[in-house]
């Protein structure tokens, strides 16, 4: 059977675009002897460039990075076994508040027998609003690393505007406990944000001091990449295309935003282009969505999978439900996949390349090492 592209590990399984396979046991990483003239040092967890608790053990000969190993400082264990799906949602959507809509959608899809069409459209609107916000955040952080204070503050101002637009539409800027959206002002607010972003983006394209820090920084090209990192390397990997859980095909989305460089500059360009594309998807959804739909879809009895394209790539849940209560839950987050490829992409780069490359992947350590009991 053709399983399609490999996405990543999901509990005891490996998730492919067309199904699951039992995962092999992971062998421990071999110990590499330290060469003469090389040394290790720790970056983080309190380093100013890292806004979450994560550190890196960097192996170097003085300037060039020879190897980099991420070090997690948070155990994220959530107790939801025995809960009903509706109650567990309050936990799931708070795992990573920045990707709350994506987590909520993937989890609900995995747990439900069937979801109302208009509710699926609403899920799309939420995820695409989240994508615009996250891409503004990531680009703002990349710009901030090059000391472009005016541009970075303007981008963070636009991020605040999208937060306020979400709050007006859904009653909470991170969608917590929100149900049916109110979309009256959303289209106009998005138009303003996209127009202002395009002006900032065009100015950044004329800023060599910024672009030179991204060009050929963190090159990685691998068929197992996900999200903007994959599309920046020429791979059209996108759950909005190769998963049919949400009706993106009805909204004139073909997923044709690609770069070939596979570096931080390519990831910057993909994210910038996706801001306007996400707005177009939202406009198309608002043209047909109805604001009355079933908000508590029927729950499955057995196993279920849900996968969506979060702002940083494939996000999936695998659940087991018995008598309408959760027995087991497994999460595959894009941050887990991207963290591994970030570490590989840093080899051969110098330490001052780190912040630009790190931000370009859009990794959130809140999604790393998550376990459900």
For each residue, the residues with C-beta under 8 A, 3 or more apart:
1: 18 19
2: 18
3: 6 16 17 18 19 21
4: 16 17 18 19 242
5: 16 17 223 224 237 242
6: 3 14 15 16 223 224
7: 14 15 16 17 224 226 307 314 316 332 337
8: 14 15 224 226 314 316 332 336 337
9: 13 14 15 23 332 336
10: 13 14 15 20 305 316 318 330 331 332
11: 318 328 330
12: 22 23 330
13: 9 10 20 21 22 23 318 330
14: 6 7 8 9 10 20 21 22 23
15: 6 7 8 9 10 20 305 307 314 316 318 332
16: 3 4 5 6 7 19 20 21
17: 3 4 5 7 242 243
18: 1 2 3 4
19: 1 3 4 16
20: 10 13 14 15 16 305 318
21: 3 13 14 16
22: 12 13 14
23: 9 12 13 14 26
24:
25:
26: 23
27:
28:
29:
30:
31:
32: 67
33:
34: 38 39 40 59
35: 38 61
36:
37: 61 62
38: 34 35 59 60 61 66
39: 34 59 60
40: 34 57 58 59 60
41: 57 58 60
42: 55 56 57 58 71
43: 47 50 55 56 58 354
44: 47 50 53 54 55 56 71
45: 50 53 54 55 71 73
46:
47: 43 44 50 55
48:
49: 145 354 355 358
50: 43 44 45 47 53 54 55 358
51:
52: 364 365 366
53: 44 45 50 72 73 74 365
54: 44 45 50 70 71 72 73 365 368
55: 42 43 44 45 47 50 70 71 73
56: 42 43 44 68 69 70 71
57: 40 41 42 68 69 71
58: 40 41 42 43 65 67 68 351
59: 34 38 39 40 65 66 67 68 69
60: 38 39 40 41 63 64 65 66 351
61: 35 37 38 64 66
62: 37
63: 60 350 351
64: 60 61 348 349 350
65: 58 59 60 68 346 347 348 349 350 351 354
66: 38 59 60 61 347
67: 32 58 59 347
68: 56 57 58 59 65 343 346 347
69: 56 57 59 343
70: 54 55 56 339 343
71: 42 44 45 54 55 56 57
72: 53 54 365 368 369
73: 45 53 54 55
74: 53 365 366 368 369
75: 369
76: 95 366 368 369 370 371
77: 371 372 373
78: 91 95 370 371 372 373
79: 372 373
80: 83 87 88 91 92 326 329 372
81: 326 327 328 329 372 373
82: 325 326
83: 80 87 88 91 325 326
84: 87 88 299 324 325 326
85: 88 89 107 108 111 112 299 321 324 326
86: 89 296
87: 80 83 84 90 91
88: 80 83 84 85 91 92 107 326 329
89: 85 86 92 93 104 107 108
90: 87 93 94 176 177
91: 78 80 83 87 88 94 95
92: 80 88 89 95 103 104 107 317
93: 89 90 97 100 101 103 104 174 175 176
94: 90 91 97 100 176
95: 76 78 91 92 99 103 331 366 367 370
96: 99 100 103 333 335 364 366 367
97: 93 94 100 174 176 366
98: 130 133 134 137 174 311 364
99: 95 96 102 103 130 134 310 311 312 315 364 367
100: 93 94 96 97 103 104 130 174 175 176
101: 93 104 105 123 126 127 129 130 175
102: 99 105 106 127 130 308 309 310 311 315
103: 92 93 95 96 99 100 106 107 310 315 317
104: 89 92 93 100 101 107 108 123 126 175
105: 101 102 108 109 123 126 127 246 306 308
106: 102 103 109 110 306 307 308 315 316 317
107: 85 88 89 92 103 104 110 111 306 317 319 329
108: 85 89 104 105 111 112 115 123 297 306
109: 105 106 112 115 245 246 304 305 306 307 308 317
110: 106 107 304 305 306 316 317 318 319
111: 85 107 108 299 300 304 306 319 321 326
112: 85 108 109 115 297 298 299 300 304
113: 297 298 299 300
114: 297 298
115: 108 109 112 119 120 123 297
116: 119 120 293 294 297
117: 120 121 247 293
118: 121 122 289 290 291 292 293
119: 115 116 122 123 293 294 295 297
120: 115 116 117 123 124 245 246 247
121: 117 118 124 125 247 285 288 289
122: 118 119 125 126 180 181 289 293
123: 101 104 105 108 115 119 120 126 127 246 308
124: 120 121 127 128 246 247 248 251 281 282 285
125: 121 122 128 129 181 183 186 282 285 286 289
126: 101 104 105 122 123 129 130 170 175 181
127: 101 102 105 123 124 130 131 246 308 309 310
128: 124 125 131 132 278 279 281 282 285
129: 101 125 126 132 133 162 165 166 169 278 282
130: 98 99 100 101 102 126 127 133 134 175 310 311
131: 127 128 134 135 274 275 278 310 311
132: 128 129 135 136 162 190 193 275 278 279
133: 98 129 130 136 137 159 162 163 166 311
134: 98 99 130 131 137 138 311 312 362
135: 131 132 138 139 271 272 274 275 278 311
136: 132 133 139 140 155 156 158 159 162 197 275
137: 98 133 134 140 141 155 156 159
138: 134 135 141 142 271 359 360 362
139: 135 136 142 143 155 268 271 272
140: 136 137 143 144 152 155 156 159
141: 137 138 144 145 152 359
142: 138 139 145 146 214 264 268 356 359 360
143: 139 140 146 148 151 152 155 204 210
144: 140 141 147 148 149 152
145: 49 141 142 213 355 356 359
146: 142 143 209 210 213 356
147: 144
148: 143 144 151 152 204 207 209 210
149: 144 152 153
150: 153 154
151: 143 148 154 155 200 203 204 207
152: 140 141 143 144 148 149 155 156
153: 149 150 156 157
154: 150 151 157 158 196 200
155: 136 137 139 140 143 151 152 158 159 197 200
156: 136 137 140 152 153 159 160
157: 153 154 160 161
158: 136 154 155 161 162 193 196 197 200
159: 133 136 137 140 155 156 162 163
160: 156 157 163 164
161: 157 158 164 165 189 192 193
162: 129 132 133 136 158 159 165 166 189 193
163: 133 159 160 166 167 173
164: 160 161 167 168 173 189
165: 129 161 162 168 169 185 186 189 190 193
166: 129 133 162 163 169 170 172 173 174 175
167: 163 164 170 171 172 173
168: 164 165 182 185 186 189
169: 129 165 166 181 182 183 185 186
170: 126 166 167 175 178 181 182
171: 167 177 178
172: 166 167 175 176 177 178
173: 163 164 166 167
174: 93 97 98 100 166
175: 93 100 101 104 126 130 166 170 172 178
176: 90 93 94 97 100 172
177: 90 171 172
178: 170 171 172 175 181
179: 295
180: 122 291 292 293 295
181: 122 125 126 169 170 178 186 291
182: 168 169 170 291
183: 125 169 186 187 286 289 291
184:
185: 165 168 169 188 189
186: 125 165 168 169 181 183 189 190 282 286
187: 183 190 191 282 283 286
188: 185 191 192
189: 161 162 164 165 168 185 186 192 193
190: 132 165 186 187 193 194 279 282 283
191: 187 188 194 195 279
192: 161 188 189 195 196
193: 132 158 161 162 165 189 190 196 197 279
194: 190 191 197 198 275 276 279
195: 191 192 198 199
196: 154 158 192 193 199 200
197: 136 155 158 193 194 200 201 272 275 276
198: 194 195 201 202 276
199: 195 196 202 203
200: 151 154 155 158 196 197 203 204
201: 197 198 204 205 272
202: 198 199 205 206
203: 151 199 200 206 207
204: 143 148 151 200 201 207 210 211
205: 201 202 211
206: 202 203
207: 148 151 203 204 210 211
208: 211 212
209: 146 148 212 213
210: 143 146 148 204 207 213 214
211: 204 205 207 208 214 215 265
212: 208 209 215
213: 145 146 209 210 217 264 353 356
214: 142 210 211 217 263 264 265 268 356 360
215: 211 212 261 263 264 265
216: 219 261 263 265
217: 213 214 263 264 265 349 353 356 357 360
218: 263 264 342 345 346 349 353 356 357 360
219: 216 261 262 263 345
220: 225 229 233 262 263 341 344 345
221: 225 233 234 262
222: 225 233 341 344
223: 5 6 235
224: 5 6 7 8 337 341
225: 220 221 222 229 230 233 235 237 313 337 341
226: 7 8 229 230 237 312 313 314 334 337 338
227: 230 231 237 309 310 311 312 313 314 334 338 362
228: 231 232 267 270 271 274 312 313 362
229: 220 225 226 232 233 267 313 338 341 360 361
230: 225 226 227 233 235 236 237 238 313
231: 227 228 234 235 236 237 238 255 257 258 259 270
232: 228 229 258 259 261 262 263 266 267 269 270
233: 220 221 222 225 229 230 259 260 261 262 266
234: 221 231 258 259 260 262
235: 223 225 230 231 258
236: 230 231 241 255 256 258
237: 5 225 226 227 230 231 242 313 314
238: 230 231 241 242 255 309
239: 242 243 245 307 308 309 314 315
240: 243 246 248 253 255 309
241: 236 238 248 253 254 255
242: 4 5 17 237 238 239
243: 17 239 240 246 307 308 309
244: 249
245: 109 120 239 306 307 308
246: 105 109 120 123 124 127 240 243 308
247: 117 120 121 124 250 251
248: 124 240 241 251 253 281
249: 244 253
250: 247 288
251: 124 247 248 281 284 285
252: 280 284
253: 240 241 248 249 277 281
254: 241
255: 231 236 238 240 241
256: 236
257: 231 270 273 274 277
258: 231 232 234 235 236 270
259: 231 232 233 234 262 265 266 267 269 270
260: 233 234 266
261: 215 216 219 232 233 265 266
262: 219 220 221 232 233 234 259 266
263: 214 215 216 217 218 219 220 232 266 267
264: 142 213 214 215 217 218 267 268 356 357 360
265: 211 214 215 216 217 259 261 268 269
266: 232 233 259 260 261 262 263 269 270
267: 228 229 232 259 263 264 270 271 360 361
268: 139 142 214 264 265 271 272 360
269: 232 259 265 266 272 273
270: 228 231 232 257 258 259 266 267 273 274
271: 135 138 139 228 267 268 274 275 362
272: 135 139 197 201 268 269 275
273: 257 269 270 276 277
274: 131 135 228 257 270 271 277 278
275: 131 132 135 136 194 197 271 272 278 279
276: 194 197 198 273 279 280
277: 253 257 273 274 280 281
278: 128 129 131 132 135 274 275 281 282
279: 128 132 190 191 193 194 275 276 282 283
280: 252 276 277 283 284
281: 124 128 248 251 253 277 278 284 285
282: 124 125 128 129 186 187 190 278 279 285 286
283: 187 190 279 280 286 287
284: 251 252 280 281 287 288
285: 121 124 125 128 251 281 282 288 289
286: 125 183 186 187 282 283 289
287: 283 284
288: 121 250 284 285
289: 118 121 122 125 183 285 286
290: 118 293
291: 118 180 181 182 183
292: 118 180
293: 116 117 118 119 122 180 290
294: 116 119 297
295: 119 179 180
296: 86
297: 108 112 113 114 115 116 119 294
298: 112 113 114
299: 84 85 111 112 113 321 324
300: 111 112 113 303 304 319 321
301: 321 322 323 324
302: 320 321
303: 300 318 319 320
304: 109 110 111 112 300 318 319 321
305: 10 15 20 109 110 316 317 318 319
306: 105 106 107 108 109 110 111 245 316 317 319
307: 7 15 106 109 239 243 245 314 315 316 317
308: 102 105 106 109 123 127 239 243 245 246 314 315 316
309: 102 127 227 238 239 240 243 313 314 315
310: 99 102 103 127 130 131 227 313 314 315 333 334
311: 98 99 102 130 131 133 134 135 227 362
312: 99 134 226 227 228 334 335 338 361 362 363 364
313: 225 226 227 228 229 230 237 309 310 334 337 338
314: 7 8 15 226 227 237 239 307 308 309 310 332 334 337
315: 99 102 103 106 239 307 308 309 310 331 332 333 334
316: 7 8 10 15 106 110 305 306 307 308 331 332
317: 92 103 106 107 109 110 305 306 307 329 330 331 332
318: 10 11 13 15 20 110 303 304 305 329 330 332
319: 107 110 111 300 303 304 305 306 326 328 329 330
320: 302 303 326 327 328 329
321: 85 111 299 300 301 302 304 324 325 326 327
322: 301 325 327
323: 301
324: 84 85 299 301 321
325: 82 83 84 321 322
326: 80 81 82 83 84 85 88 111 319 320 321 329
327: 81 320 321 322
328: 11 81 319 320 372
329: 80 81 88 107 317 318 319 320 326 372
330: 10 11 12 13 317 318 319 372
331: 10 95 315 316 317 367 370 372
332: 7 8 9 10 15 314 315 316 317 318 336 337
333: 96 310 315 336 337 367 368 370
334: 226 227 310 312 313 314 315 337 338 362 367
335: 96 312 338 339 363 364 365 366 367 368
336: 8 9 332 333 339 340 367 368
337: 7 8 224 225 226 313 314 332 333 334 340 341
338: 226 227 229 312 313 334 335 341 342 361 362 363
339: 70 335 336 342 343 361 363 368
340: 336 337 343 344
341: 220 222 224 225 229 337 338 344 345 361
342: 218 338 339 345 346 357 358 361 363
343: 68 69 70 339 340 346 347
344: 220 222 340 341 347
345: 218 219 220 341 342 349 357
346: 65 68 218 342 343 349 353 354 357
347: 65 66 67 68 343 344
348: 64 65
349: 64 65 217 218 345 346 353 354 357
350: 63 64 65 353
351: 58 60 63 65 354
352: 355
353: 213 217 218 346 349 350 356 357
354: 43 49 65 346 349 351 357 358
355: 49 145 352 358 359
356: 142 145 146 213 214 217 218 264 353 359 360
357: 217 218 264 342 345 346 349 353 354 360 361
358: 49 50 342 354 355 361 363
359: 138 141 142 145 355 356 362
360: 138 142 214 217 218 229 264 267 268 356 357
361: 229 267 312 338 339 341 342 357 358
362: 134 138 227 228 271 311 312 334 338 359
363: 312 335 338 339 342 358 368
364: 52 96 98 99 312 335 367 368
365: 52 53 54 72 74 335 368
366: 52 74 76 95 96 97 335
367: 95 96 99 331 333 334 335 336 364 370
368: 54 72 74 76 333 335 336 339 363 364 365
369: 72 74 75 76
370: 76 78 95 331 333 367
371: 76 77 78
372: 77 78 79 80 81 328 329 330 331
373: 77 78 79 81
